[in-house]
Amino acid sequence: MTLHSDPRRLSFEGSRPVLSGEAALPRSGLEAAPLHDARVLTRGGVQARIALDGQVYALRITRAGKLILTK
């Protein structure tokens, strides 16, 4: 499985290209988990807020390109 490097379009070998934020892993018998581009979630910045059941989490992209999710 290869993820192409163009951040505007994500695709996997053997599957159709899809827009970033809409990609999903190939099906393996169970429903595949959605794949979201962190740079789309942060709108090109380094932070995004994610809500779950009334709680707000902070997603941050570090200078080293790692992701940190905090409550």
N, C-alpha and C positions, 0 to 999 in steps of 0.2 A: 504494500500500500504506500503510495507516494503522495504527499501533500505538496502541491505546486506553490512556488514562492510568491506569486503575484497576490498581494493582499486584497485586491479588488475582486478576485475570482478564486474560489477554492474548488478543487476537484480531486478525485481519487482515480487511480488507474482502474479501468474496467467499469467506471460509472460515468454518468453524464455530468458535465460541469454545472455547478450551481452557484448562485450569488453568495458572497460571504455573509455569514450569519444564518444561512439556510442549509448549510451542508450537514450531512448525516453520515455516520460510519456505515460501511456496507452491512447489510442484514446478515445475521448469523442464526436465523431461526427465531430469535426474539426481536422485539422492536428495538431498533438501534437508537442509541442516545444521540440527541442533537449536538452538533458541533458549532460553537460560537467563536468568532474571531475576537480576541480581547481588544484589539485595536478598534474594531467596530463598536464594541460596548463602551469604550472610553472616548469614542468620537475623535480618534487621533491624538488624544491627550494621554495622561498616565493614570487617571483615576475614574472610577465609575461607582455608583451606589447601586446595590442590589437589594430588593426587598423580598422577604420571605416570612409569611405569617405574622406580619406586623413588626418584624425586626428588620433593621437596616444594616447591611454589611458594606464594607468598603473593599473594592478590588483595586489594587495598585500594581502598576508595572514598574519594576525597579530599573535602575540604570543598567544593570547587568542583564535585563531582559527576562527576569523571573516574575512570577505572579505571587502576590500576597493577598489573602482574603482575611479580613478581620471584622470583628463584630463591633 
